[in-house]
Amino acid sequence: MKVKCPACGASMSLDALIGHDEARAVLVELSGISDELVRGCLKYLGLFRPSEKDLTFARVAKLLGGLRPLMQAGQISRNRQSYPAPREAWLWAFEQVLAARDAGKLNRLPLTTHGFLLETLTFWSPDKSSSPVSATLPQQPVQAVQTKLRSGARGLMEWADGTEP
């Protein structure tokens, strides 16, 4: 099945994407993050792309592999101190890092670590979440919501690995 990238218009076979080990690893990492966090996270990951070349699937999988456990833990540790990091904090921090880039405050691009994001998270407090929707919704765990798309993608990945249920 051919799919088209909404950002650049490139066409790619979904079978090739799932059959590619590193691309499949990216999909597995993304399947553990909620939808809104995926959007913010993918925008944030764009800050790791060197201007003269594209990010590889291996690099994206590694970056996501470092973030997902932190998101699921609901807290981070910086300078031997623990800070709360619920879902709303991650959404806020992604927005703040992207705003810093837009304001020219990120002097060294591409980013090489998650340090700036994690340091930004230390400044989060519940009253800083700007989204009125997140303030009115009950706290949702970082565990991904099961959707037909995720179930189908997971089934395709299991089929590609030869580990059908």
Rosetta constraint file for C-alpha pairs under 8 A:
AtomPair CA 1 CA 13 HARMONIC 5.46 0.50
AtomPair CA 1 CA 14 HARMONIC 5.52 0.50
AtomPair CA 1 CA 15 HARMONIC 6.58 0.50
AtomPair CA 2 CA 11 HARMONIC 6.51 0.50
AtomPair CA 2 CA 12 HARMONIC 5.49 0.50
AtomPair CA 2 CA 13 HARMONIC 4.29 0.50
AtomPair CA 2 CA 14 HARMONIC 5.88 0.50
AtomPair CA 3 CA 11 HARMONIC 5.67 0.50
AtomPair CA 3 CA 12 HARMONIC 5.45 0.50
AtomPair CA 3 CA 13 HARMONIC 6.01 0.50
AtomPair CA 3 CA 14 HARMONIC 6.24 0.50
AtomPair CA 4 CA 9 HARMONIC 5.72 0.50
AtomPair CA 4 CA 10 HARMONIC 5.64 0.50
AtomPair CA 4 CA 11 HARMONIC 4.47 0.50
AtomPair CA 4 CA 12 HARMONIC 6.42 0.50
AtomPair CA 5 CA 9 HARMONIC 4.81 0.50
AtomPair CA 5 CA 10 HARMONIC 5.34 0.50
AtomPair CA 5 CA 11 HARMONIC 6.39 0.50
AtomPair CA 5 CA 12 HARMONIC 7.96 0.50
AtomPair CA 12 CA 16 HARMONIC 7.37 0.50
AtomPair CA 12 CA 17 HARMONIC 7.49 0.50
AtomPair CA 13 CA 17 HARMONIC 6.42 0.50
AtomPair CA 14 CA 18 HARMONIC 6.23 0.50
AtomPair CA 15 CA 19 HARMONIC 5.89 0.50
AtomPair CA 16 CA 20 HARMONIC 6.04 0.50
AtomPair CA 17 CA 23 HARMONIC 5.79 0.50
AtomPair CA 17 CA 24 HARMONIC 6.74 0.50
AtomPair CA 18 CA 23 HARMONIC 6.47 0.50
AtomPair CA 18 CA 24 HARMONIC 5.08 0.50
AtomPair CA 18 CA 156 HARMONIC 7.21 0.50
AtomPair CA 18 CA 157 HARMONIC 5.99 0.50
AtomPair CA 18 CA 160 HARMONIC 6.87 0.50
AtomPair CA 19 CA 23 HARMONIC 7.82 0.50
AtomPair CA 19 CA 24 HARMONIC 6.90 0.50
AtomPair CA 19 CA 157 HARMONIC 7.81 0.50
AtomPair CA 19 CA 160 HARMONIC 6.09 0.50
AtomPair CA 20 CA 24 HARMONIC 5.99 0.50
AtomPair CA 21 CA 25 HARMONIC 6.26 0.50
AtomPair CA 22 CA 26 HARMONIC 6.45 0.50
AtomPair CA 22 CA 57 HARMONIC 5.23 0.50
AtomPair CA 22 CA 58 HARMONIC 5.16 0.50
AtomPair CA 22 CA 61 HARMONIC 6.92 0.50
AtomPair CA 23 CA 27 HARMONIC 6.44 0.50
AtomPair CA 23 CA 57 HARMONIC 5.29 0.50
AtomPair CA 23 CA 58 HARMONIC 7.42 0.50
AtomPair CA 23 CA 61 HARMONIC 7.72 0.50
AtomPair CA 24 CA 28 HARMONIC 6.23 0.50
AtomPair CA 24 CA 157 HARMONIC 6.96 0.50
AtomPair CA 25 CA 29 HARMONIC 6.25 0.50
AtomPair CA 25 CA 58 HARMONIC 7.95 0.50
AtomPair CA 25 CA 61 HARMONIC 5.86 0.50
AtomPair CA 26 CA 30 HARMONIC 6.13 0.50
AtomPair CA 26 CA 57 HARMONIC 6.66 0.50
AtomPair CA 26 CA 58 HARMONIC 7.84 0.50
AtomPair CA 26 CA 60 HARMONIC 6.54 0.50
AtomPair CA 26 CA 61 HARMONIC 4.61 0.50
AtomPair CA 26 CA 64 HARMONIC 7.39 0.50
AtomPair CA 27 CA 31 HARMONIC 6.04 0.50
AtomPair CA 28 CA 32 HARMONIC 7.03 0.50
AtomPair CA 28 CA 154 HARMONIC 7.85 0.50
AtomPair CA 29 CA 33 HARMONIC 7.43 0.50
AtomPair CA 29 CA 61 HARMONIC 6.81 0.50
AtomPair CA 29 CA 64 HARMONIC 6.17 0.50
AtomPair CA 29 CA 65 HARMONIC 6.38 0.50
AtomPair CA 29 CA 68 HARMONIC 7.08 0.50
AtomPair CA 30 CA 38 HARMONIC 6.72 0.50
AtomPair CA 30 CA 64 HARMONIC 7.49 0.50
AtomPair CA 31 CA 144 HARMONIC 6.63 0.50
AtomPair CA 31 CA 150 HARMONIC 6.63 0.50
AtomPair CA 32 CA 68 HARMONIC 7.26 0.50
AtomPair CA 32 CA 142 HARMONIC 7.87 0.50
AtomPair CA 32 CA 143 HARMONIC 6.16 0.50
AtomPair CA 32 CA 144 HARMONIC 5.10 0.50
AtomPair CA 33 CA 37 HARMONIC 6.28 0.50
AtomPair CA 33 CA 38 HARMONIC 6.10 0.50
AtomPair CA 33 CA 68 HARMONIC 7.02 0.50
AtomPair CA 33 CA 142 HARMONIC 6.39 0.50
AtomPair CA 33 CA 143 HARMONIC 6.44 0.50
AtomPair CA 33 CA 144 HARMONIC 5.11 0.50
AtomPair CA 34 CA 38 HARMONIC 6.17 0.50
AtomPair CA 34 CA 142 HARMONIC 6.37 0.50
AtomPair CA 34 CA 143 HARMONIC 6.74 0.50
AtomPair CA 34 CA 144 HARMONIC 4.58 0.50
AtomPair CA 34 CA 145 HARMONIC 6.34 0.50
AtomPair CA 35 CA 39 HARMONIC 6.64 0.50
AtomPair CA 35 CA 144 HARMONIC 7.60 0.50
AtomPair CA 35 CA 145 HARMONIC 7.99 0.50
AtomPair CA 36 CA 40 HARMONIC 6.52 0.50
AtomPair CA 36 CA 91 HARMONIC 7.73 0.50
AtomPair CA 37 CA 41 HARMONIC 5.75 0.50
AtomPair CA 37 CA 87 HARMONIC 7.68 0.50
AtomPair CA 37 CA 90 HARMONIC 7.37 0.50
AtomPair CA 37 CA 91 HARMONIC 6.28 0.50
AtomPair CA 38 CA 42 HARMONIC 5.94 0.50
AtomPair CA 39 CA 43 HARMONIC 6.34 0.50
AtomPair CA 40 CA 44 HARMONIC 6.17 0.50
AtomPair CA 40 CA 91 HARMONIC 6.48 0.50
AtomPair CA 40 CA 94 HARMONIC 5.78 0.50
AtomPair CA 40 CA 95 HARMONIC 7.25 0.50
AtomPair CA 41 CA 45 HARMONIC 6.08 0.50
AtomPair CA 41 CA 94 HARMONIC 6.74 0.50
AtomPair CA 42 CA 46 HARMONIC 6.50 0.50
AtomPair CA 43 CA 47 HARMONIC 7.50 0.50
AtomPair CA 43 CA 98 HARMONIC 7.83 0.50
AtomPair CA 44 CA 48 HARMONIC 7.86 0.50
AtomPair CA 44 CA 94 HARMONIC 6.17 0.50
AtomPair CA 44 CA 97 HARMONIC 7.44 0.50
AtomPair CA 44 CA 98 HARMONIC 6.69 0.50
AtomPair CA 45 CA 49 HARMONIC 7.45 0.50
AtomPair CA 45 CA 60 HARMONIC 7.40 0.50
AtomPair CA 45 CA 63 HARMONIC 7.74 0.50
AtomPair CA 47 CA 109 HARMONIC 6.69 0.50
AtomPair CA 47 CA 110 HARMONIC 5.47 0.50
AtomPair CA 47 CA 111 HARMONIC 5.84 0.50
AtomPair CA 48 CA 55 HARMONIC 7.53 0.50
AtomPair CA 48 CA 109 HARMONIC 7.14 0.50
AtomPair CA 48 CA 110 HARMONIC 4.59 0.50
AtomPair CA 48 CA 111 HARMONIC 4.73 0.50
AtomPair CA 48 CA 112 HARMONIC 6.32 0.50
AtomPair CA 49 CA 53 HARMONIC 7.06 0.50
AtomPair CA 49 CA 54 HARMONIC 6.02 0.50
AtomPair CA 49 CA 55 HARMONIC 5.38 0.50
AtomPair CA 49 CA 110 HARMONIC 5.69 0.50
AtomPair CA 49 CA 111 HARMONIC 7.82 0.50
AtomPair CA 50 CA 54 HARMONIC 6.79 0.50
AtomPair CA 50 CA 55 HARMONIC 7.50 0.50
AtomPair CA 50 CA 109 HARMONIC 7.44 0.50
AtomPair CA 50 CA 110 HARMONIC 5.41 0.50
AtomPair CA 51 CA 110 HARMONIC 7.68 0.50
AtomPair CA 55 CA 59 HARMONIC 6.41 0.50
AtomPair CA 55 CA 60 HARMONIC 6.78 0.50
AtomPair CA 56 CA 60 HARMONIC 6.39 0.50
AtomPair CA 57 CA 61 HARMONIC 6.02 0.50
AtomPair CA 58 CA 62 HARMONIC 6.18 0.50
AtomPair CA 59 CA 63 HARMONIC 6.14 0.50
AtomPair CA 60 CA 64 HARMONIC 6.05 0.50
AtomPair CA 61 CA 65 HARMONIC 5.85 0.50
AtomPair CA 62 CA 66 HARMONIC 6.37 0.50
AtomPair CA 63 CA 67 HARMONIC 6.54 0.50
AtomPair CA 64 CA 68 HARMONIC 5.92 0.50
AtomPair CA 65 CA 69 HARMONIC 7.20 0.50
AtomPair CA 66 CA 70 HARMONIC 7.28 0.50
AtomPair CA 67 CA 71 HARMONIC 6.23 0.50
AtomPair CA 68 CA 72 HARMONIC 6.14 0.50
AtomPair CA 69 CA 73 HARMONIC 6.06 0.50
AtomPair CA 70 CA 74 HARMONIC 6.63 0.50
AtomPair CA 70 CA 75 HARMONIC 6.73 0.50
AtomPair CA 70 CA 76 HARMONIC 6.41 0.50
AtomPair CA 71 CA 75 HARMONIC 7.39 0.50
AtomPair CA 71 CA 85 HARMONIC 7.14 0.50
AtomPair CA 71 CA 86 HARMONIC 7.33 0.50
AtomPair CA 71 CA 87 HARMONIC 7.19 0.50
AtomPair CA 71 CA 90 HARMONIC 7.43 0.50
AtomPair CA 71 CA 142 HARMONIC 6.56 0.50
AtomPair CA 72 CA 141 HARMONIC 7.81 0.50
AtomPair CA 72 CA 142 HARMONIC 5.35 0.50
AtomPair CA 72 CA 143 HARMONIC 6.95 0.50
AtomPair CA 73 CA 85 HARMONIC 7.96 0.50
AtomPair CA 74 CA 84 HARMONIC 6.26 0.50
AtomPair CA 74 CA 85 HARMONIC 4.69 0.50
AtomPair CA 74 CA 86 HARMONIC 4.79 0.50
AtomPair CA 74 CA 87 HARMONIC 7.35 0.50
AtomPair CA 74 CA 142 HARMONIC 7.79 0.50
AtomPair CA 75 CA 82 HARMONIC 6.69 0.50
AtomPair CA 75 CA 83 HARMONIC 5.49 0.50
AtomPair CA 75 CA 84 HARMONIC 4.36 0.50
AtomPair CA 75 CA 85 HARMONIC 4.26 0.50
AtomPair CA 75 CA 86 HARMONIC 6.82 0.50
AtomPair CA 76 CA 82 HARMONIC 5.68 0.50
AtomPair CA 76 CA 83 HARMONIC 5.35 0.50
AtomPair CA 76 CA 84 HARMONIC 6.53 0.50
AtomPair CA 76 CA 85 HARMONIC 6.27 0.50
AtomPair CA 76 CA 118 HARMONIC 7.51 0.50
AtomPair CA 77 CA 81 HARMONIC 5.36 0.50
AtomPair CA 77 CA 82 HARMONIC 4.35 0.50
AtomPair CA 77 CA 83 HARMONIC 6.12 0.50
AtomPair CA 78 CA 82 HARMONIC 6.48 0.50
AtomPair CA 78 CA 83 HARMONIC 7.65 0.50
AtomPair CA 78 CA 118 HARMONIC 7.60 0.50
AtomPair CA 78 CA 119 HARMONIC 7.38 0.50
AtomPair CA 78 CA 122 HARMONIC 7.70 0.50
AtomPair CA 83 CA 121 HARMONIC 7.80 0.50
AtomPair CA 83 CA 122 HARMONIC 6.03 0.50
AtomPair CA 84 CA 89 HARMONIC 7.93 0.50
AtomPair CA 84 CA 122 HARMONIC 8.00 0.50
AtomPair CA 85 CA 89 HARMONIC 5.29 0.50
AtomPair CA 85 CA 90 HARMONIC 6.55 0.50
AtomPair CA 85 CA 121 HARMONIC 6.95 0.50
AtomPair CA 86 CA 90 HARMONIC 6.71 0.50
AtomPair CA 86 CA 142 HARMONIC 7.82 0.50
AtomPair CA 87 CA 91 HARMONIC 6.45 0.50
AtomPair CA 87 CA 139 HARMONIC 7.87 0.50
AtomPair CA 87 CA 140 HARMONIC 7.36 0.50
AtomPair CA 87 CA 141 HARMONIC 7.34 0.50
AtomPair CA 87 CA 142 HARMONIC 6.27 0.50
AtomPair CA 88 CA 92 HARMONIC 6.10 0.50
AtomPair CA 88 CA 126 HARMONIC 7.90 0.50
AtomPair CA 88 CA 129 HARMONIC 6.35 0.50
AtomPair CA 88 CA 134 HARMONIC 6.73 0.50
AtomPair CA 89 CA 93 HARMONIC 5.99 0.50
AtomPair CA 89 CA 121 HARMONIC 6.57 0.50
AtomPair CA 89 CA 124 HARMONIC 6.03 0.50
AtomPair CA 89 CA 125 HARMONIC 7.50 0.50
AtomPair CA 89 CA 126 HARMONIC 7.66 0.50
AtomPair CA 89 CA 129 HARMONIC 7.03 0.50
AtomPair CA 90 CA 94 HARMONIC 6.08 0.50
AtomPair CA 90 CA 121 HARMONIC 7.13 0.50
AtomPair CA 91 CA 95 HARMONIC 6.37 0.50
AtomPair CA 92 CA 96 HARMONIC 6.19 0.50
AtomPair CA 92 CA 124 HARMONIC 7.56 0.50
AtomPair CA 92 CA 128 HARMONIC 7.61 0.50
AtomPair CA 92 CA 129 HARMONIC 5.92 0.50
AtomPair CA 92 CA 130 HARMONIC 7.34 0.50
AtomPair CA 93 CA 97 HARMONIC 6.13 0.50
AtomPair CA 93 CA 117 HARMONIC 6.41 0.50
AtomPair CA 93 CA 120 HARMONIC 5.93 0.50
AtomPair CA 93 CA 121 HARMONIC 5.64 0.50
AtomPair CA 93 CA 124 HARMONIC 7.48 0.50
AtomPair CA 94 CA 98 HARMONIC 6.25 0.50
AtomPair CA 94 CA 117 HARMONIC 7.18 0.50
AtomPair CA 95 CA 99 HARMONIC 6.04 0.50
AtomPair CA 96 CA 100 HARMONIC 6.08 0.50
AtomPair CA 96 CA 120 HARMONIC 7.44 0.50
AtomPair CA 97 CA 101 HARMONIC 6.34 0.50
AtomPair CA 97 CA 116 HARMONIC 7.60 0.50
AtomPair CA 97 CA 117 HARMONIC 6.47 0.50
AtomPair CA 97 CA 120 HARMONIC 7.46 0.50
AtomPair CA 98 CA 102 HARMONIC 6.25 0.50
AtomPair CA 99 CA 103 HARMONIC 6.08 0.50
AtomPair CA 100 CA 104 HARMONIC 6.21 0.50
AtomPair CA 100 CA 105 HARMONIC 5.03 0.50
AtomPair CA 100 CA 106 HARMONIC 6.12 0.50
AtomPair CA 101 CA 105 HARMONIC 5.73 0.50
AtomPair CA 101 CA 106 HARMONIC 5.19 0.50
AtomPair CA 114 CA 118 HARMONIC 6.13 0.50
AtomPair CA 115 CA 119 HARMONIC 5.99 0.50
AtomPair CA 116 CA 120 HARMONIC 6.08 0.50
AtomPair CA 117 CA 121 HARMONIC 6.27 0.50
AtomPair CA 118 CA 122 HARMONIC 6.68 0.50
AtomPair CA 119 CA 123 HARMONIC 7.37 0.50
AtomPair CA 120 CA 124 HARMONIC 7.18 0.50
AtomPair CA 124 CA 128 HARMONIC 6.37 0.50
AtomPair CA 124 CA 129 HARMONIC 7.96 0.50
AtomPair CA 125 CA 129 HARMONIC 7.42 0.50
AtomPair CA 129 CA 134 HARMONIC 7.47 0.50
AtomPair CA 129 CA 135 HARMONIC 7.41 0.50
AtomPair CA 131 CA 135 HARMONIC 6.67 0.50
AtomPair CA 132 CA 136 HARMONIC 6.45 0.50
AtomPair CA 133 CA 137 HARMONIC 6.18 0.50
AtomPair CA 134 CA 138 HARMONIC 7.76 0.50
AtomPair CA 146 CA 150 HARMONIC 6.43 0.50
AtomPair CA 146 CA 151 HARMONIC 6.85 0.50
AtomPair CA 147 CA 151 HARMONIC 6.12 0.50
AtomPair CA 148 CA 152 HARMONIC 5.96 0.50
AtomPair CA 149 CA 153 HARMONIC 6.03 0.50
AtomPair CA 150 CA 154 HARMONIC 5.93 0.50
AtomPair CA 151 CA 155 HARMONIC 6.10 0.50
AtomPair CA 152 CA 156 HARMONIC 6.18 0.50
AtomPair CA 153 CA 157 HARMONIC 6.13 0.50
AtomPair CA 154 CA 158 HARMONIC 6.13 0.50
AtomPair CA 155 CA 159 HARMONIC 6.03 0.50
AtomPair CA 155 CA 164 HARMONIC 7.35 0.50
AtomPair CA 156 CA 160 HARMONIC 6.03 0.50
AtomPair CA 157 CA 161 HARMONIC 6.17 0.50
AtomPair CA 158 CA 162 HARMONIC 6.05 0.50
AtomPair CA 158 CA 163 HARMONIC 5.02 0.50
AtomPair CA 158 CA 164 HARMONIC 5.35 0.50
AtomPair CA 158 CA 165 HARMONIC 7.76 0.50
AtomPair CA 159 CA 163 HARMONIC 5.93 0.50
AtomPair CA 159 CA 164 HARMONIC 5.20 0.50
